[in-house]
Structure formats: C-alpha cells, structure tokens
Amino acid sequence: VIPTVINSSQIPATDFTLYDVVITVSDESTAYYTNISNNAPQFTNYVNGGGLVQYQMATQGGTNVNLAGGGIMTYGNSQNQNTGLIPTHPILTGLTNPLNGTSANHCYISTLPPGSDIITTTGTGNFPTTIEYELGNGSVVATGMTWEYLHTSTQNSAPLLGNATSYTFSKVNSIPD
C-alpha cells in the first residue's frame, strides 16, 4: 500500500476515485473537520460509486462532522469504557468487553445513516461510537473512538486501529460494482 496524504483543504480538488480507500484521521483541527463536513457530498459520491471510507473522528473540540450518506458525528459524551456489540465483527477480533481507554471515545454518532450496523457504543447510555454501513456500491466505517491513541496504549482496546485498518483494506475489490 502506497498512501497519498492530502491536507483537508485539498479535498475539493482531489479525485477520490483514483483511490481504493479514503481514511480520515482523529485529533485534528476544527478547520480539518469543517472541511470534511463541507465536502460530505464528495465523500457520498465516492462511496456510492464503490469507494471505501474509514472515518476516524475522535475530534478534540465542539465540532460535529457530517458523514457520507447523512450521518452526523457529534462531539461529546467522552467515556473511558465502550462496549462491543457484534463480537464476531472483524474490528472486534480478539477483544473483550468493556473496551477500556482513557477517553475511549470523544464523539458518538448522533444521526445514523440507514442500514447502519452499530459495532460499539459508550459504556453508559449506549450511544453509538463505531458504525458500518453500505451506501450505493461502497461502504463506510466511522468511529468516534480514539483508535490512534488507544493503539499506543496498554489498554485492551489497543488492537482496534489495526483490526479496523486490516478489515477496511480486506474489502478492496470485494464490494460489487
């Protein structure tokens, strides 16, 4: 895999169809998330055409983010424990509940796109923190969990980033046209 890294201000001029997978990352500036939100139709068109998007959206501020297909990632309800709901899902491979982390999530999905599978929720209140959904000919994985931070920790949730990335790339060329 040879990645191409762009600044969020370059999203409007970037032809996503040149790529099998688009991954956004967590812990970025408000401008970064605003650019993603403002370009949600571009992400939607890409996924509808067969693209794969992995949204890592553990924002650090009060920014809500519009996702492909009408989902909304909402800042808040940070908790130290999340719960895996689909133990057989590849993202949860080898993990047991609760999914621990110092601020295991910063965000939750307040508006679910139709047909969303809820993979993880907050430990208290059961707010969705990781979802997967198909849109047109493609699919989306979106999380408000702090995968990149958890990855470097000794918490039991450390494998989430690796599991999710392996899972997303396993879907390349497996979504029907």
N, C-alpha and C positions, 0 to 999 in steps of 0.2 A: 504494500500500500504506500503510495506516494501522496502525502497530503498537500493540499493547497490551502494556505491560510490567508484570509482576507480580513480587512477592517470592516466593521459593521456599516460604515458609511459607503462601502463599495457594493453593498448588496444590490441596489437598483441596477447597477451596470454589470452584474455577474450573471452569466447564463448557467443556472443550476443544472440544466440538462446535460452539461458536459461531465457531470459527476454522478457516481452511483449513490453516494451518501452525503448528506449535509449534517454536520454536527455543530450545534451552538454550545458554548461553554458557560459555566457559572462564575459568579463572583466578579462581575464586570461593572462598568459604569452605568449610570442612568441613561446616558446617550446610547450606549450599546443596545439596551433593552428597548428603548424608544425606536431605534432604527429597525429592530426585529419586528416590533408591533406595527410600525408604519408600512412594513413590507410583507405583512401576513398574506395578502393576495398572491404575491410571488411564490411564497412557500406553498400555499394551497395549490396553485397551478402546477408546481413541480411535483408535489405528491400525487395529485390527480393523474398526472402523466406517467406515473410509475416510480417516482423517486422515493427515497427513504430519508426521513428526518429524525434525528435524535436531538431533542431539546433538553439540555441541562440548564435548568432555570432557577437555581438557588440564588436569587438576587440578594443584594446587600442593602436594599433600600425600599422605599414605598412604591416601587414601580410594578404595576401589573403589566402582563405581557399577553398580547393577542397571538394565538397559535393558529396554525393551518387548520382549516375546517371549522373555525368559530370557537375553539376552546379559549379559555382565559386562565392564565397562571396568575394567582393572586399572592402578593407578599403578605406574610404574617402567619400566625399560629405555629411558630417555631417550637419544635418539641425535641426532646432527647431520645425518644423512642418512637419508632414507626412499626407497623405490623404488615407482614407479607400476607396477602390474601390468596394467592394462587401458588402454592408451594411447588407445583410442577412446572411453573414458568421458568424458562432458561435464565432470566435475570436473577431469580432467587435460588439458583442451583447452589447447594451446599450450605444454605443459610437457615437459621432457626429464629423464631420469634422470641422476644422482641428484637427488632433491628436497632441496635444501640448506636448512639453517636452524640457527641457534644454538638447540639443543634443538628440533629439528624436531618432536619428539613428546615428551610427558610420560607418556603412557599407551599401552596396547595392549589389544586385545580378546582376553581370555583364554578366554571362552566365546562361541562364535559361534552365533547363532540359526540354525535350519535354513534352508537355501537362501541363505545369505549369499554375496554376491559380495565378494571381497577386492579393494579398489581400490588400497590402499597397504600397504606393510609396512616394518618397520625395515630399515635397510640391512644390518645384521648380525643374523643369527638369523631373519629373515623373520617377525617377529611382526606380525600384522595391526594396522594403525593406522587405517585407514579402511575401512568396510564399507557395503554397502547390502543391504537385504533387504525382501521383501514380507511382510506379516503381515495375514492376513484381506484386507480390501479396501483397505488402505493400505500405506504404505511408510516405511522408516526409513533415514536416512543417519547414521552415527555415526563420529566421529573422536576419536582421542587426540592428533592433531597440533595444533600451536599456530597454527591458522589466523589468529586475530585478531592475533597478534604478527607472524607471517610477512607478513601483509597490509601492514604498515607498513615492511617491510624492503626491502633491495635484493636479497635472495636470489631465485633463480629460482622458488621456490615461492610467492612473494607473491600470484599470482593465485588460489590455491586457495580462499580465502574468497569472493571474487566469483564464481568458477566454481560453487562448491557452492551458494551462495545463488540464483544465477540458475537453476541446474538444479532445485533444490527447488521454486522458485516456478513453473517451467515445467510441473511436474507437477500443479498445481492444476487440478482438474476433468478430469484425464486418466486417473485411476485408475477402473476400472469399479466401479459400485455393486453 
